[in-house]
Structure formats: C-alpha cells, structure tokens
Amino acid sequence: MADVIDVLTLAEGKAALRKHVASLDEATLASWITAASEMLDDLIGPVVCRTVVEHLTGRGETTLFLRYHPNTSVTSVVEYSGSTPYELVAETNGNPSDGYVAEPYEYDPRFLGCELHRRVGGLDASWARGRNNVEVTYVAGRFADTASVRPKHKRAVGLILLNAWRSMEDTTATQGEFDIPFASFPTFAMPKAVRQMFPDEIQDPLPM
C-alpha cells in the first residue's frame, strides 16, 4: 500500500489549531497531520488518491475483494493460471469478453467499491486457483490531491488533529489564589463528531 497522503496542508493544520494553541512546532504538527489523515483513512477508506498494487488469492470463487475502497479506477488486472499471465480487460455491455467487472461504491457510485467479479462472455466465471495469483493495480481514494479534498473531509481531519493536540497543551486551573498545572488528554482518539459526519461510510467493525 502506498503511503497515505495528507488531507491537510501544514497551513491548514495551523489554521485548525490557531484558536486553541498558542505556539506550534511545525515538525511535530506535520507528523500529527499525517497521523490524523491516516486515522480518517482507517475510518472511511482512502481519501487522497494513491496507486495500490495488490496480490489476491484465487480460490475458484467468482468475486475477489480489494483491501481498500472507495477507488477512482482499476488500472490493470493480471490473472496467473500456473505460471501463465492473462491480462484481463474491464467488461462493458458492448464488450462482454474475457475480463472483470468492478462494482460501484455503495455510498457514491462515482467511485468503485471493493468487489471485483470475474466475467467470461457476459456471465460470472471463476478466478483461477492459485496463491497471490491475481495482481490488481488500482487508484484508491476519492480526491486527486490534497488541494481538491472536500471541506467536509478537511474539517474531519482538523477535528481529529485538534482532539489529539490537546495533550500537547500546557494548561492551568485556578484554585483560590493558586494556579495549578494539569495535563489534558483526549478520551477518544477518534472524536465522535467525526464518526457522525460519515454515518454510512464507516468501515471499521466497531462503531462507537
């Protein structure tokens, strides 16, 4: 899997924290932006596009499942039967040849989902049996680059970042005439507000 691409720029990360944090260490902030971007990826699937090369095992079934989705496109599918490679083409209604069909993403049909069906002559067929014998290259993600990410997804990463950064703050409380220092730590790594922004697209098995 290619590295997750940041959903926020450094400037956008600073803007997300500016009202809440007095000083920022840019190197630390950059790494936290990457971590927050990875967390959103883990929650709802790839956000910024990157190329994935995945090897799947054919067991004679008609459908294989890609690890990552939603996807922008499938670049190539090569099926090995023994040591012989067969490069398959995407089936269309006008070209029901020896190939495959990628199912649309359930929650947004502009993208592709995780199901990859083997097709021959317009009918379902079986993937060749083997071990890691189907090589699929695809573009995982919704947006071409960081600049084109929708505000909703940027806001979500901003909330994750703000929630995590609270543990970096020096905070004091006043008791009588004394200032008492204390540390603030988030209860949840993933804010519930972010989960509520994507109620139908959460991919982890334990929504909270």
Residue pairs with C-beta under 8 A, 6 or more apart in sequence:
1 52
1 67
1 68
2 50
2 51
2 52
3 50
4 34
4 37
4 38
4 41
4 46
4 48
4 50
5 37
5 47
5 48
5 49
5 50
5 141
5 145
5 146
6 33
6 34
6 37
6 48
6 146
7 33
7 36
7 37
7 40
7 47
7 48
7 146
7 149
7 153
7 154
7 156
7 157
8 16
8 33
8 36
8 37
8 146
8 154
8 157
8 158
8 161
9 146
9 147
10 26
10 29
10 30
10 33
12 154
12 158
13 29
13 30
13 32
13 33
13 158
13 161
14 24
14 29
15 158
16 157
16 158
16 159
16 161
16 162
17 24
17 29
17 161
17 162
17 165
20 162
20 165
20 166
20 169
21 165
21 168
21 169
28 168
32 161
32 164
32 165
33 157
33 161
35 164
36 157
36 160
36 161
36 164
37 47
37 48
37 157
39 160
39 189
39 190
40 47
40 153
40 156
40 157
40 160
40 194
41 47
42 203
42 204
43 190
43 194
43 195
43 198
43 202
43 203
43 204
44 198
44 201
44 202
44 203
45 68
45 69
45 70
45 140
45 201
45 203
46 68
46 69
46 70
46 71
46 140
46 141
46 142
47 141
47 142
47 143
47 149
47 153
48 141
48 142
48 143
48 144
48 145
48 146
48 149
49 72
49 139
49 140
49 141
49 142
49 143
49 144
49 145
50 139
50 140
50 141
51 75
51 137
51 138
51 139
51 140
52 66
52 67
52 68
52 137
52 138
52 139
52 140
53 135
53 136
53 137
54 66
54 67
54 68
54 135
54 136
54 137
54 138
55 132
55 133
55 134
55 135
55 136
56 64
56 65
56 66
56 116
56 127
56 132
56 133
56 134
56 136
57 130
57 131
57 132
57 133
57 134
58 64
58 79
58 126
58 127
58 128
58 129
58 130
58 133
58 134
59 127
59 129
60 126
60 127
60 129
61 126
61 127
62 117
62 118
62 124
62 125
62 126
62 127
63 115
63 116
63 117
63 118
64 115
64 116
64 118
64 127
64 134
64 136
65 114
65 115
65 116
66 114
66 115
66 116
66 136
66 138
67 114
68 114
68 140
69 105
69 111
69 112
69 113
69 114
69 140
70 105
70 107
70 108
70 111
70 112
70 113
70 140
70 141
70 142
71 102
71 105
71 111
71 112
71 113
71 138
71 139
71 140
71 141
72 111
72 112
72 139
72 140
72 141
72 142
73 112
73 138
73 139
74 90
74 100
74 102
74 112
74 116
74 136
74 137
74 138
74 139
75 137
75 138
75 139
76 87
76 135
76 136
76 137
77 87
77 88
77 99
77 100
77 116
77 134
77 135
77 136
77 137
78 85
78 86
78 87
78 88
78 134
78 135
79 85
79 86
79 88
79 118
79 127
79 128
79 133
79 134
80 86
80 128
80 130
80 133
80 134
80 135
81 128
81 130
81 133
82 130
86 98
86 128
88 98
88 99
88 100
89 95
89 97
89 98
89 99
89 100
90 99
90 100
90 101
90 102
91 97
91 99
91 100
91 101
91 119
91 122
96 119
96 121
96 122
97 120
97 121
98 119
98 120
98 121
99 119
99 120
100 116
100 117
100 118
100 119
101 116
101 117
101 119
102 112
102 113
102 115
102 116
102 117
103 112
103 113
103 114
103 115
103 116
103 117
104 111
104 112
104 113
105 111
105 112
105 113
106 113
107 200
107 201
108 142
111 142
112 138
116 136
117 124
118 124
118 125
118 126
118 127
119 125
127 134
128 134
142 149
142 153
143 149
143 150
143 153
152 197
155 197
156 194
156 197
156 198
159 191
159 193
159 194
160 189
160 190
160 191
160 194
163 186
163 188
163 189
163 191
164 186
164 189
166 184
166 185
166 186
167 183
167 184
167 185
167 186
169 183
169 184
170 181
171 181
171 182
171 183
171 184
172 179
172 180
172 181
172 182
173 179
173 180
173 182
174 180
188 208
190 208
192 208
195 202
195 207
195 208
